[in-house]
Structures are given as structure tokens and as C-alpha cells.
Amino acid sequence: PTLLAVDSARTPPLSLLTFGMAPNSIHWFRKGLRLHDNPALREAVRGADTVRCVYFLDPWFAGSSNVGVSRWRFLLQCLEDLDANLRKLNSRLFVIRGQPANVFPRLFKEWKISRLTFEYDSEPYGKERDAAIKKLAMEAGVEVIVKISHTLYDLDRIIELNGGQPPLTYKRFQTLISRLDPPEMPVETLSDTLMGRCVTPISEDHGDKYGVPSLEELGFDTEGLPSAVWPGGETKALTRIERHLERKAWVANFERPRMNANSLLASPTGLSPYLRFGCLSCRLFYFKLTDLYRKVKKNSSPPLSLYGQLLWREFFYTAATNNPRFDKMEGNPICVRIPWDKNPEALAKWAEGKTGFPWIDAIMTQLRQEGWIHHLARHAVACFLTRGDLWISWEEGMKVFEELLLDADWSVNAGSWMWLSCSSFFQQFFHCYCPVGFGRRTDPNGDFIRRYLPVLRGFPAKYIYDPWNAPESVQAAAKCIIGVHYPKPMVHHAEASRLNIERMKQIYQQLSRYRGLGETCTVSCLLSHSGFAVPGVSGSAVATGNGSGSILLNFDSEEQTAPSSIGQQQQRLQPLPQQQQQQQQQQQQQQQQQHGWSAGLLLICSDSGDVFCFGDV
């Protein structure tokens, strides 16, 4: 799909049409740091006289304290690789310091630009930035061409099919995309042939003015920085995808990759950071998977589940695209407002891998050193921080991941944290990852812990996941005394998880008292009921509809009102009378007898009509 001018391309300046002049183009790289399957870049060179490929060190990224050295290194390697590949086409990358809105007007004049192309950015910040640049370009008489290529689908089309609101369950999302045409095929890689007569004016001092900066130039201390486990760039990405697809047995048998000791380590076939920065086209990956599946399965159509993480990525992009508060709890219409604890000391121990739980600490150490952890390891540490043990807000964990994860993506990162903390989307709140047992089942010998926590290397497998239980003689033999050389556990997991499950249960039982029964209940049924106090939680409970088949449940110390999203007046939510609460309890008991459900159940009714039954905890 092509989005032109404000959404569509302006007619080129009259002088170009009158005299048949070829345009001078700028292609603006942001994500999409590649030459393969880059339709906006192809539009830049189409019939052009000159083309300049620019990348801004955007202050939103460059000035963020939440971007760690590993992510910066990966980005700079991507830019260096992109510049090297452009050199093969007698072109170069122009890395420009400054804000696009301040610099573009000067470039339009200085380079006599008549066409600007870039890849569509679906995230709210990106859409706001791009709208401002389109306005500047239009005022300068510059044609703007925008192409969708960072996602498989046009997200606005998915939302349109869902009545103007993003789908909030994955099943509903799958239903919607099944009604769409398949994703567009990747376009041809930029080559000498496609460049044609188009040239890039390059000055002798190009490296000084527009070269890719080093980490040192950006102010990073690189002394002691370990070598990159994940080298950035399109060249590495294309090598990795070929290795990834060589695993024909996995595609043939179609088994979900299982977590084991080896899968905890960075894989030479891993792709997530490359998809995040756009070094690898998601469409190329999609169609290579499709082709391989059809060859192995003799032309049978692949199931949607084959595309796994690609579609989850698309799902979170769709949920976030029109929600600038997607990464916040406050003011986020799809997020349950849970009264999380504020505990900076506990947060720091978690982030620095000093919780006293070797499984958690090894994962966080790997994240800090390498910029990547297995997706189930992410589940483990996210659960530990939020609803499992520490009861700290998912927003804090999201910020740490944003700093350290190479593949941290605004939409996917925030969406995953809301999901894993039971703050939004579908999740079983009573399922809690044990910080001892989960790792022990995955890697019984504890090799992963020994790799990232060498202080524990001397412990036998029997105690390496819970070294505090080791006799003093074993600790002495391991040359690691718990509480001296390695911290004691910061919480008692069994007690903390039991308390937190009960807190989460009480919160979600508020939802089960509504006819819609859950995060995805309908607004109309919600607004016909009242909120009521949560046992053990201070303040009042307020539920509001967001018009998207979902609700927002607030737990605040101050009294609240629920704004109606269907044109009604705001209504004060009062506690339910005791008699009505007793009636609801009787109804639950009747349901238990009739359907075999337990009295403390939680139901979630999805926007596709599916009802999920959760057992009592």
C-alpha cells in the first residue's frame, strides 16, 4: 500500500511537469534499514536525477536515557552496513545530526529536493512526527510518498474491519486478517539496474559531515564492553534468515520451539533485533516461511500459527497505533489500573540481577550483557517483578527492557508487559512462574546459571537454583556463602506469590461481577452496573468503557466517576448493596453446580464471543 501526501502524494511541482525535469529525491531512513523489500526507497530512485539517503540521529532516540550502549551499538552497526551496501551502488548514507523538522527545510532548498519518500510508521509518536514533516514538505512544494513495509498489513484496514476500534484479543485479530488479502509480496532489492541514471552527489568531506558516528563520539565509555553477540545490519540479517529456514524439520513437523538449556542462549538464527530495526523485512520472512512450508507439505496452505511471533507483533502494533498512552497505565483505555507498589530498592535489585534468585539474576545478567533473552525467560522475570513476587508496576519493567533489549519495540514491549502483568489482553492471573522450579525444569544441571553467575559455579545442581538451602559445608566448598558472596532471596516466593495472586484475584473478581465478565466485556453491559469496594484494597473501584469491547478498571484512593463512551452522562459508581452481593454469590454457586465451575472463578468473554473459564485459585 502507498500513502501519499497527508495520506497521499502531492502532484510534483509545476516546473518539473512543464519541463520534464527528473526529480531530486531524499529517502528518509528510520526503521527499515535495508535495501531489500524497501518500496519507499524504490520510489525515491524511480525516474530520479539524484537521490540522497538520510538518517537523522533523532533526539527522541539519541537523547533518551532509556537507550543502553548495546542498542546504540546495534543501531550504529546497522547504519554502517547500510552505508557499505549503498557504496556498492555508488551511493552513500547521510547521517544528519538534528531534528528532522528543523533540518528538512534547509535540505529541501540546499539540495533542490522535489520528492521525499519514507516508510510508514504506525506508532503514535511517529505519525505525529511524520504529519509535521509532510506539512513542511507540502509548503516547500515537495512530493511525499509513504509506503507500508514495516508491517505485513495495513493496520488501519484491520481497525476499519473491526468497526473503527483495534481488536483486543488475538483470536479476533486472526479472524480479521483472515478476511484481508494476503500481505503484499516483497519488492525487488535495490540494484544498479533499478538505480538507472540516478546518482548520489557525494563531497570529498562526506565522512566528516555525514559519516556514521562511533560510540565514543556519542559519549559512551567502551572500555570493557564485551563483543557483540548480535552484530547489526542487513547483511547479517539475510545470512541469519537463511540459517533459520534451514531448520526444515521444525517447519515440516510444525512444532512450537521448546525451551531447553540450549535455547536460553543467543542463537545464530535469531531474528528479532533485525525485524525490530527493519534490517530484515517481515514480508520477506513471511513469504520465505510460506514457500518452505508449501514445499515440505506439498502445496498445502500454512496455518496462521506458522507465523507466530510475526502476527503477535502485528497484533500489538494494531492495538497501539491509535493509542498514544499505550505505554502508560494512567489514561490508557485498555489497561487495568492496578495499585502497584512503589519500591525503588526492589526494582533496582531486579534490574541489576541481585534478587537472590539465581534463575532471575542469570536472566537479567544475560539481558544486560547481551541485549537479548529467550521469550519465556522474559515471561519469568516480568512475572517476578509484577504480579508474581514484587508487585511493582509493569511500566518500570518496560523501561528497563527499553534500555537493554535490542529488539525492544514501543508497541510490542508495552503490549507484552501489560499482557504478562495481567493488566490487559487475555491472561491467566493465577498462573505464576516459580523463580526456582521453572529454571530447574528447563536446565536441570544449571549450566545457564553457571555461565552468567560464575559466583555460583561451584554449587552442585541440587542447590544451584536455591543455594540458600545448601548446608554451610556445601556453601563453603563452593566458595560462596549466601548473604556474603551472593545475596539472600529478597522475598519469600511462596508467601509473596500467594498474597499477590489473592490481590489480583480480588481485582479481577470485580470484572466477573459484570455481565460482560472481563477485560473484554461490552460497554453497554458495563455501564448498567456499579463498582464496589475491593476487599484488602484501599479506595474505590471504578470501571469505564472505552468503546472498544474493553473496560478500564481503576483502583484509586480518591472517589472517581466513570465517563460514558456511548454518549451518556457521567455516573457516580456506588458500592453494591450487601443483599445484591449475596445474590451474586448465590448465582455463582448455582453456576458451579450447573457447569462445574468453582465459586471463585473468573470468566473472560472475548469480543469474538468466546468465553474463557478460569478455575479458582
N, C-alpha and C positions, 0 to 999 in steps of 0.2 A: 504494500500500500504506500501511496505517496500523500504527504500532507503539504499543501502548498500555501505560501504567504501566511496570513494569520492562521489559516489552515491550508493555504493554497499558494501556488507560485504566482508572483506578480508577473505581469507582462514585462518583458525586458525593456529597458529604456528605449525611447523612440529613435534615438540616434543609431542604436545598434540595428534596429529593424530597417531603418531607412537606407543605411549604407552597407548593410550585410556584414557588419563587423562581428568577428568572433568574440565571445565574452572572455573576460578575465575573471577567473574563479578563485574562491577560497573554499577549501573544505575544512571544517572545524571538527577536529577530533575531541571527544570527551571520553566516553566509553567507546566500544567498537574500535579498539586499537589494532587494526588488521587491514590487510589488502584483500583477503578473500571474502566473498559474500559481503561486500560493502556497497549497497546500491546508491547511497548518497555520494560516496566518493566517485562512483562511476558517472553520476550525473554531473559532478564537478568537471570532469575531463571531457565530457561529451561535447564535441564541436568547439572546444575552448581554445583560445590562443595561449593563455597562460593559466597555470594552476599553482597555488601555494597551499600546502597542508599545514595547518597551525594547531598548536596545543597550548592552552593557557594554564599556567600554574594558578588555578582558581583559588582565591583566598579561602573559599568555603572548605576546600580540601587542605591547601597548603598551610593555612593558619590555624587549623583545628588541632587542639591539644589532644584530641582523641585519635590521632593517627600515629601509630608507632613506627619505629625505624624499619621493621620488616616489611610493612605495607609500602612505605616510601621506596625502599629498595626494589620491591617487585615492580612498582609503577615506573621507576626510572629505567629498569631493565626492559620493560615493555616499550618505552619511548626510544631507547637505544636500538632495539631490534627493529622497530618501525622505521626509524631513520635509516638503518642499514638496508632494509628492503626497498625503501624509496630510492636510495642511492643507485641500486641496480637498475632503476628506471630513469636515471639521470635527474632525479629529483631529490629533495631534502625535506626534513621536518623542521618547521619553525616553532621553537618553544618560546613562548612570549610570556614575560612576567607582567602581571597586572590583571585588572578585572576586565572581562570582555566588554562590558558596557562602556568602559572608559577608553578602551583601546580600539575597538572596531571602527568608530567614525574616522579616526586618523588613518587606519589601514585602508578603508574604502577610498579615501582621497589619494593617499600616497601611492597605492598600487593600482589605482583606476579600476576598482572592482565593480563588476556588474552582475555577478552571481555568487551567492553564498549557499553552501549545502551542509547539512549535518544530519546525524541520526536522531530520530525521535527519542526523547527522554520522557518516560511515563511518570516519573516521580514528581510530587507537587513542587518541590524546590526547583527542579529542572524545568518544569512547564512555566513557572513564573519567570525564571531567568530567560528562557527562550522567547517568551512573549515580548519581553523588553528588547531583546536583540532584533526580533522581527520588525518591531516598530522603528528602530533605528535604521534598519536596512531599507525599509519602505520609504522613509524620509530621504534616504540617500539615493533612491532610485535603483536599489539593488534587488534583483530577483532572488527569492528564497525558496529553496527546495528541501523538504524534510522527508526522510524515508524511515519506515519502521523496519528495524532489523535486530534490535536487542531482545525482542520477544518473538515468540512463534506466531502470536495472534495480535490482531488489533484489539487492545483491551477495551476501548470504547464500544466496540461492537459487542463484546461479551456483556458489558453492563447494559447496553441497549436491549439485548435479548432478555435480560433479567428485569425488565421494567424500569430501567434507569438506576438501579442500585447494584452494587457489587455482590456476587454470591458469597455467602459466609460459611458454606460447608463445601468440602472438597467434592462430595458426590454431586451437589448441584452444579458446581463448576464443570465437572466432567460431562454432565448432561448438556450444558450449554455449548461446550466446544464440540460436542458430537453433532450439533446442528450446523456448525460452521464448515466451510470448505477447509480442506487440509491446509497447513501452512504453505506459504509460497516457497518454491524451490530456491536454493541459494543462487546468487548471480555469479557470473564468471569473475575469477580473480583478476585484479588489475595487472595489465601486462604492457609491453612495448606496443603491441598491436592496438590495444584499447587507448593507449595514450595518444597514438597518432601523431599529429603535428604539435600537440600540446606540450609546452615546455615550462620549466620552473626557473625563473630568474634567480641566480644564486651569486651573492657577492663573495669576494675573497675573505672577508671577515665574518662569514656566516657563522662559523663555530663560536666566535666570541659573542656575537649578538644574539644568536638563536640556538646555540647548542644545548644539549641535554645537560643539566647541572649534575654535580656529584652530591653524594650525601653530605660530604664535608661542607660544600658550598651552601647547603641548606641548614647548616648548623648542627649536624649530628656528629657525635663522637663515635667513630667506628672502631676504635681500639678494642680488641677483644670480641668484636662482632663475629659470630660463627658464620661459616659459609652458608649460602642459601640452599636450603633443601628443595625449595620450589623456585627455580630460576624463571624470571618473567619473559614474556614475549610470544609473538605469533609463531615463530619458528619452533620453539619448544612445544607450544600447544598442538601444532599439527603433528609433531612426532609422537606426542603422548596419545592423541586420539587414535592413531594407527595401532599403537600397542594396546590400547584399551579395547579396540574392536577385534584384536587377535584372540581375545578370550571367547572364541566361538562356542565353547562348551557352555558357558554361562548363558549366552543368548539362546542356544539351542534348547537347553533344559528349562530356560526361563525360571531360574531360581533367584530369589532375593539374596544379594550378597550377605553372607552371615558374618557376624562379628567374631573374630578369634584373635589370638595373640598377634599374628602377623598383620591383620587388618588394622590394628591400632597404630601401626607405623605408617609414615608417609609413603604413598605408592608412586612408582614411576608412571603409572597410568592414570593418576588422579587428575581431574579436570576442573574442579570447582573454582579455583582462583582465576583460571583462564576465561571461564564463562563470565565471571563477575566483571573483569576488566574488558571483556569483549575481544580478547586475543583470539578466542575461539568462537565461531558463530554457533549459536544454539540451533539454527536451522541446518547447518552442515552436520552437526551431531545427530539431530533428529532424523535426517534422511539417510545418513550412513547406518544408523541403527535399523531403520526401516528396511533398507536394501539387504543388509546382512540377515535380518530375521526372515525375510521372504526367500532368500537363497537357502537358508538352513531348513526352513519349514515348508519349502516347496510352494512358494507364492501365496501362502495363507496370510490373511490380514493380521497384523500385530495387534495385541490388546493395548489399551491405553496405559495399562500398568507398566508396559515395557519402558515407557518414557519417564517413569518415576519422578526423580528429582527435577527434571526439566519442567514437568507440569506443576509440581508443588511451587517451584519458582514463579511460574506464570500465575498460579493461584494467589500468591501473596502480592505480586505486582498488581493484580487486578483489584484486590482488596484495598490496596494503599493508594492507588493513583489519584483518587479524588479526596483523600483524607490527609490534610497537612499535619494533623495531630496523631497520625498513625503510630509514631514512636513515643507517644506520651500516654499516661493513664488519665490525667486530667483533660477534660474536653474531648476525649476520644469516644465517639458514639458507639464503638463496638467493643469497648474494653470494660470489664467489670472493675469497679473501683474498690479495691481490697485494702483494708487498713494495715499495710505492711509496716514492719518495724524499721526504725532508722538506727543503724548501728555501724558507724564508720569503721570501728576497730574490727568488727567481724567481717565486714566487706573487704577490708584490706588483707586480712588473713586468707580469705578465699581467693582474692585476685593474685596474691603473691605465692599461693601454693603452700600455706603454712597452717592448714586446718587441723593437722594431726591425724588425718585420714589419708594413708598413702595413696589409695586409688584416686582420690580427688586431687591431691597435691601433685601426683605424677602427671595427670592430665593437664592441670594448669601450668605446670613447668614446661611440658611439651608445647603448649599453646604459646607461651611467652618466648620460647627459644626458636620455634619453627614456623609459627603463624598458622598452624592447622591442627585440628584434632578430628577424630572419627565422629560421625554424626551421632552415634549412640553415646559416645563419651561426652558430647555436648549435652545430650539429654541428662546424663548423670550429674554433671556439675551445675546445670541450670536448675534441676530439681533440688539439689542440695542447697543452693543459695536461696531459693524461693519457698515453695510450699513443702519441701521435704524436711529441712533442718533449720535454716537460719531465719526464715520468714522475712527476707529482705526483698524489696521491690525488683521486679524484672527489669525495670528501667536501668538500674545500676549495673546489672549483669550485661545488659545490651551495650552499655557504654564501654565496658571492658572488652567485650568481643569486637566492638567497632574499632578499638585501638589496636588489638592484637591479631585478629583473624584476617588473613589475606583475602578470603572470599566474603568478608563482611559486606553485606549489601543492605542498604537502608530498609527496603521493603521486606526482604526475606529475614533479615536479622530481627527487626521489630516483631514481625509476624510470628516467627519461631519462638521468641521469648514470651509473647502473650500466650501462645498455644501451650508451651511447656509449663508455664506457671498457672495454667487454668484460668487465665484472665480473659480469654476469648477463644473462639472457634471450638471445636469439639475435643474434649479431653476427659479422661477418667481420673478425677482428682484423687481417688483412693489408691491409685497405682503409684507407688513411691519406690524410687531406685535406692537400694541399700548401698551405702558407700563402702561396705565390706564385701557382701555376698555377690554383688553384680560383677565386680572385678575378678573375684576369685573364680567364678564360673567361666569367665571369658579367658583368663590367663592363669590357670591354676598354679603354675610354677612361679609366677610373679616376675617374669623377665622384664616386662614393661616397667614395673616399679624400679627394678634394679638399674635400668637404663637411665631413667630420669631422676631418680632419687638415690644416688650412689651411697649416701649415708646409711641406707638400709640394706645395702648389698649383702651384708653378712648374715642377715636373718634367714632361717630356713623357711621354705614355702609355707609351712604350717602357721607361721606367725607374721608373715610379711604384710598381710593385709590388716592385721590388728596387733601390731608389735607391743602395744601396752599390756596385752595379755601374756606376753612371753615372760617366763621366770627371769629373775635377776641374773642368773647364771647364763642364760641364753643371750640376754642383752649385753652382758659383759663380754661374752665370746664374740658377739657381732660388733663389738667396739662401738656400740650405740646405746646409750642409756636414755630411755624415753623420759622426756621432761628436761633433759640436759642437751643432748645432741640432736634430738628430733622432738617436736612439740607433742604434748599430750593432746588427745582429742578435745576440740573446743566445745563440743556438745555431746550429750548422751543421745545417740541416734534414736534408740528405741523410744525414749521418752519424748524427744523433740518431734519426731515424725508422728507419734500418736496424737500429741497435742495439736500439731498443725493440720493433720487430717481432720480432726474434730472441728477445728476452726473453719477449714474450707467446707466441710460438710454443712455446718451451720449457715454459712454464707449461701451455699448453693441450694439449701433447702428453702430459702426464700423464693428462689426461682421455681421450685417444684410446686409451690402453692398456687401458682397462676395456671390458668387453663392451658396456656401455651407450653408450660413446663420446661423452661430452659432458656439458654442464651439465644436461641433462635425462635422464641415464641413470637406471635404476631403482635403488632402494636395495638390493634383494636381490642384483643382479649386482655392485654396488659393494662390498658388504661381504664378498664372496667373494674379493676381490683385495687386494693390498697396495700401499702407497705406495712411492715410491722417490725418490732424490735428484734434484734438477733441476740439470743442468749450468749452471754460471755463476750459480746462486742459492744463497746460504748457507742452511743449515738443512734440515729435512726436510719432505717433502710429506705432508700428511695429508688424506685425503678422507673425508667423513662424509655419510651420507644424512640428508635432512630429512623423509622420508616424504611428499614432495610431487612425486615424479618428478624430483627435482633433487638436486644434490650441492653440498657446500661443500668447497672445496679450500683448505687452509691452508698458507702458507709462513712458518714461524716459525723463529727461531734456537733455540728450545727444543724438546725432544722432546715429541711430542704423542700422545694416544690418540684413537681415533675412537669416539665414543659411538654405539651402535646405536639406531636409531629403531624397530626391529621386535622389541624385547624381548630381544635378545642381550646378552651381557656385553661390556664394552668390550674391544677388541682392540688390541694394540700393532702398529703398521704397520711392517714391516721392509723394507729395500731388497730389490728383486728380485735373485735370483742372476744373474750375468753370462750363464750359459747360457740362462736364460729370456728375458733381454733380447735375446739373439741370435736365439732362436726367434721372438720377436715381430717383429724386423726382417725375418726371412725371410718371415714371414706377410705383412708389408706389401708386400714385393717381389712376392710371389705375387699379392696383390690388384691391384697395379699392372699386372702382366702380364695378369691376367684381366679387369679392369674399366677399365683405362686410367687408374687413379688414380696420382698421384705418391707417392713413398715418404714424403715429409714431410707427407702430408695430415692434415687434421683432419676428423673426422666428428662431426656432432651428430645424435643420434637424439632426435626430439621425443617428447613424451608422447602425441602422437596417432599415432605410428608412422611419421612421415615421417623420412627420413634426408637430411640436407643434406651435400653433399660440398664441401669446401673444397680448392682447389688448393694446391700447395706454394708457398712464398714465396721 
